[in-house]
């Protein structure tokens, strides 16, 4: 069993192929970008912002997907394979040994599905933190809210382009860092 490392937490945001409506015949949602931000758990600092482009194997980037994410088919064609991306997470970021987080559960579920279907080793351990749920619980909300609304609620800026993996991971890490900071200071309650 891998040693647990609690020095950093890996904040992940993925972008996947998407369509307005149902996918064309023979195509499926698959990961085309993995945004990654290691969060230093002692200082609360975001250490880097990385975009890992992943070449799709079973779909193409639609015009709708490009409008949403800004990613084009040509850009992701220059990416690495999904298996290589999973290996990079394990080797460079020790992802099996660290807690990882995402804003919502979609990122975890698509990783699990794509790994299972492609017979690729899941790059993470069993410890996943859903920032969206943690935020809603911290603020005693009746339901979860989106990333932009959470940033607004916390009076944090939206940095970069929404629906780009690296920028969304960066903003998600800012939310988590602030929640942890407030928790440590004993001020976990909402701001007035």
C-alpha positions in Angstrom: 0.0 0.0 0.0 1.4 3.4 -1.0 2.6 5.7 1.8 0.2 8.6 2.4 1.7 12.0 1.7 -0.1 15.0 3.3 2.3 17.7 2.1 0.3 18.6 -1.0 -3.1 18.0 -2.3 -3.6 17.7 -6.1 -6.5 19.8 -7.4 -7.7 18.4 -10.7 -10.1 19.7 -13.3 -10.8 17.8 -16.5 -12.3 18.9 -19.7 -13.9 16.3 -22.0 -15.3 16.2 -25.5 -18.9 17.4 -25.4 -21.8 18.2 -27.7 -25.0 20.2 -27.6 -27.3 17.3 -27.1 -26.3 13.7 -27.7 -22.9 12.6 -29.0 -22.7 11.6 -32.7 -22.9 7.9 -33.4 -19.8 6.0 -32.2 -18.5 8.9 -30.1 -18.4 9.3 -26.3 -17.3 11.9 -23.7 -13.6 11.5 -23.1 -10.9 13.5 -21.4 -9.1 16.0 -23.5 -7.5 18.2 -20.8 -6.3 17.6 -17.3 -5.8 20.8 -15.3 -3.6 20.3 -12.3 -2.7 22.5 -9.4 -0.7 21.1 -6.4 -1.8 22.9 -3.2 0.8 23.1 -0.4 -1.1 22.1 2.7 1.2 23.9 5.1 1.3 27.3 3.4 -2.0 27.1 1.4 -0.1 28.2 -1.7 -0.9 27.0 -5.2 2.4 25.7 -6.4 1.9 25.6 -10.2 -0.8 25.5 -12.8 -0.5 22.9 -15.5 -2.6 21.9 -18.5 -2.0 18.3 -19.8 -3.7 17.9 -23.2 -5.0 14.4 -23.9 -5.5 13.1 -27.5 -9.0 11.7 -27.8 -9.3 8.2 -29.3 -13.1 7.7 -29.6 -14.4 11.2 -30.3 -13.7 14.5 -31.9 -13.8 18.0 -30.5 -17.1 19.6 -31.6 -17.7 23.3 -32.4 -19.8 23.5 -29.2 -16.9 22.0 -27.2 -14.5 24.5 -28.7 -16.9 27.4 -27.8 -17.1 26.1 -24.3 -13.5 25.2 -23.6 -11.5 27.1 -26.3 -9.8 23.8 -27.1 -9.7 22.7 -30.8 -9.2 19.3 -32.4 -5.8 20.5 -33.6 -4.7 21.4 -30.1 -5.7 18.0 -28.6 -4.3 16.1 -31.5 -0.9 17.3 -30.2 -1.6 16.0 -26.8 -0.5 12.7 -25.2 -2.4 9.5 -24.8 -4.7 9.0 -21.9 -2.5 6.2 -20.6 0.6 8.5 -20.8 -1.3 11.2 -18.9 -2.2 8.8 -16.1 1.4 7.7 -15.9 2.6 11.3 -15.8 0.2 11.9 -12.8 1.6 8.9 -11.0 5.3 9.5 -11.7 5.6 13.3 -11.6 3.0 14.1 -8.9 2.9 10.9 -6.9 -0.9 10.9 -7.4 -1.5 7.5 -5.9 0.0 8.7 -2.6 -1.7 12.1 -2.3 -5.2 13.2 -1.6 -6.7 14.7 -4.8 -9.7 17.0 -5.1 -12.0 18.3 -7.8 -14.9 20.8 -7.8 -17.7 18.2 -8.1 -17.7 14.5 -8.7 -17.7 14.5 -12.5 -13.9 14.5 -12.7 -13.6 11.4 -10.4 -16.3 9.5 -12.2 -15.0 10.1 -15.7 -11.5 9.1 -14.7 -12.8 5.9 -13.2 -14.9 5.1 -16.2 -12.2 5.9 -18.8 -9.6 3.9 -16.9 -12.0 0.9 -16.6 -13.0 1.0 -20.3 -9.4 1.5 -21.5 -7.9 -0.9 -19.1 -5.5 1.8 -17.8 -4.4 1.8 -14.2 -6.3 4.4 -12.2 -3.8 7.2 -11.4 -5.1 8.1 -8.0 -5.5 6.5 -4.6 -8.8 6.1 -2.8 -8.8 9.6 -1.1 -10.8 12.1 -3.2 -12.1 15.3 -1.8 -15.2 16.9 -3.5 -14.6 20.7 -3.0 -18.2 21.5 -4.3 -19.7 19.4 -1.5 -17.3 20.7 1.1 -18.1 24.3 0.1 -21.9 23.7 0.4 -21.4 22.0 3.8 -19.1 24.8 5.1 -21.7 27.4 4.1 -24.7 25.4 5.2 -26.3 25.7 1.8 -29.4 23.7 0.8 -27.6 22.5 -2.4 -24.3 22.7 -4.1 -23.5 25.7 -6.3 -21.2 26.1 -9.3 -17.6 27.2 -9.3 -18.2 30.8 -10.4 -20.9 31.3 -7.7 -18.7 29.8 -5.0 -15.9 32.2 -6.0 -18.3 35.1 -5.8 -19.6 34.0 -2.4 -16.1 33.9 -1.1 -15.2 37.2 -2.7 -12.4 35.5 -4.7 -11.7 36.5 -8.3 -12.4 34.2 -11.3 -8.9 33.9 -12.8 -8.4 32.8 -16.4 -10.9 31.2 -18.7 -13.8 29.2 -17.1 -14.0 25.7 -18.6 -10.3 25.4 -19.2 -8.9 22.6 -17.0 -5.8 24.5 -15.7 -7.8 27.7 -14.9 -10.7 25.8 -13.3 -8.2 23.8 -11.2 -6.5 27.0 -10.2 -9.8 28.6 -9.1 -10.9 25.4 -7.3 -7.6 25.3 -5.4 -8.2 29.0 -4.3 -11.6 28.0 -2.9 -10.1 25.0 -1.1 -7.1 27.0 0.3 -9.5 29.6 1.6 -11.8 27.0 3.2 -8.8 25.4 4.9 -7.4 28.7 6.1 -10.8 29.7 7.6 -11.1 26.3 9.2 -7.7 26.6 10.8 -8.5 30.1 12.1 -11.8 28.9 13.5 -13.8 31.0 11.1 -15.5 28.4 9.0 -18.8 30.3 9.0 -20.0 32.4 6.1 -18.9 36.0 5.7 -21.5 38.7 6.1 
